[in-house]
Every structure is written in C-alpha cells, then in structure tokens.
Amino acid sequence: MADSSAPAKLQSMRGWIYTSTAGGLEKNLKLVENASLPFRHVLPKDAVLVQVRSCALNPADYKFPEMGLPMRAFIPTPASPGLDYAGVVAQVGNAVEGFSTGQRVFGRAGFTRYGSLGEYVLVRRNGCAAVPEGVSLEDASCVGTAGQTAYQCIVPNVKAGDKVFINGGSGGTGTFGIQIAKAVGCHVTTSCSAKNADLCRSLGADEVIDYAKENVSEILKAKGLVYKLVVDNVGNDPADLYKAADHFLLPEGKFVQVGAPASFGGMKTLVSRMNLPSFLGGGERKIEFLFTKDTHEDLVQIGEWMREGKVRAVTDEVFPYEDAPKAFEKLKTGRARGKIVVSQSSKS
C-alpha cells in the first residue's frame, strides 16, 4: 500500500536554481539553501517524492532552458534543471502502488520546474523503478534518459540475429545502445573515435568504425543490404548517412534519429531527412525521430540487465554536488565518454 506520510514537515530544500540563462546555464546556476519544494502543501496523489542522491546530466538539461522566452511559458523561473535521478523515496501519493518510503529508486523526472538538481524531485510512476540489489545509485542515475532512449530505439525494432549500426557509440545513449542490442542478441557495428574504440568493444560492439579516419557511409555501403536498424545518435555527421542507408539498410529496416545538433546545419540535415522525397535526393528507408517516453517496464528491464551484468553504466566523471556548474561545462564540450554525474550522496 502507498505510504503518504510526509518527511518531517518539509518547508524548503537545497537546490541549484537559475532565473536566467544569459551567457549559458552553467554561469547562472546558484546553490540555494531554502529553495521551494516541488509541490505545495499536499503531495499529488499520483506522484512520488524522491530525495535525490545522484543526478546524471543530459544535453537537454541545458539546451531547453537556453531556448529562452519560448521555454519560459513551459517552465517558469526560478527553476532547477535535471531529468535523471536516483535516490530514496521520501513520500508516496495515495494513488501510487508499489513504492514505499526509504526505498531506493531511479528513473526520469521529465521536464519539470524543479528537476533532479534539487534535493527533492517529484516523479510519476512511469518514470520510476526500484534500484536492483547490487546496482549503485550513481550507476542507476545514468539510466533515465539515455537508457530508455536506447531501449526504445532498439528493442521494438529488432530480433536476435539482426544487425544494427549505431552512429556514435561512446556517448551516453550509444554506450547503453551497444549493450542493449547485444542483450537481445544482435550483431552491433558502431562508430566512434580511435580513443574510444576499446571502450565500445568492451561493451560488446562486434565492429568499430573510426569516423575520424574512415568514411563511415562508404564502409557501410560496401557491406551491402545487411542491417535491420540504424540508430543515429549524432545527427549530422556524416550528413549523407540517411541517404546512404538505401545501400546498407534492409528494405524492411528502420532508420531511427536520436541526436540533432542545436545548430542551423544540424536542423537542416534533420528536416531534409524527415521530409525530402527520394526523387529529390532523400532516402527511401523508413525513418523515425524518437521522442523518449517514460516507461516503468522499460526501466525495470534495464535495471534487471544491470543486476545480471549484461548492461552497465559508463561514467565519464562524477562531480560533487557543489560543482554542478563545472559538470555542465564538461557536458558542453561534447567529449564525454558515457555519462556525467552529479552526486549528492554526501548529504545522506
């Protein structure tokens, strides 16, 4: 049964708060000791209040706030960023079953005014699952966005024995994607830089293409029509990847677009892929732009694979809570291997 007891009459919380993003989100974050709680007076009956122990960052955590006024209508300031979390249940709404206070949980809070860089975050059941035994909170916090995105790109579109190409295998979504594809029995080819090749192979990649030294599209075309799925985590490099897929992606296969750089060139590539007909130079294969959905069952399955050792979180660096702005600076370089994590564990 749900436990709706409140944690010691909370009045406020500690949190990283921004009111402006001028010059970059990381330059505007302020650590506030008495920030507003993510709910007023009474916890919503369909929500779980989680005391955050660890938060993994995603590009969306800064890209959406930095959109400026259009985003303010959706998420007013002051606000706290952060989608992904792992922590301990502090309070459970009356309509939520399966969770209890003190339980370790992880998942994705979604786009909300008070995100996971606050001491407490409000989540719904779809974006929450129990952390399996043997899995650390830091590792579990990496799953919410990247893990679910990889899962939803791959699992519905393949079966054991299929061949998958993952463009960009060393980032957050790519590292989960390689492992999830292997967990369901696929042959995996991925692209990355030479320095990350050993990492991708250690995660299970069968073939690795060095995008800095090799023409990715031409190498794939030379293999013929063998791939059932292409997952593009990069967006515009190589720019001709979708068109070239006519030569290496099976007619019944699918091209799933995940990454899209926040630039004119990146958006131009994406729009042309989605809308340009083949007779004008577009590709012929089915293409989908993935919008990640919070799904309790997906989180549970990824957590089970982590417990079994089939999937692991790849962490580039763990920053202490007080250094959250530095974590965003590192994230913005675009050079992270796996996930960047902000740990609040010291407050436990």
PyMOL commands that set and color helices and strands:
alter all, ss='L'
color gray80, all
select helices_A, chain A and resi 25-27+60-63+65-67+69-72+125-127+137-140+146-157+172-183+194-202+216-222+241-247+264-275+278-280+296-308+321-332+345-347
alter helices_A, ss='H'
color red, helices_A
select strands_A, chain A and resi 13-17+30-35+47-56+84-92+104-108+120-124+128-130+163-167+187-192+207-210+227-232+249-257+286-289+315-320+339-343
alter strands_A, ss='S'
color yellow, strands_A
deselect
rebuild
show_as cartoon
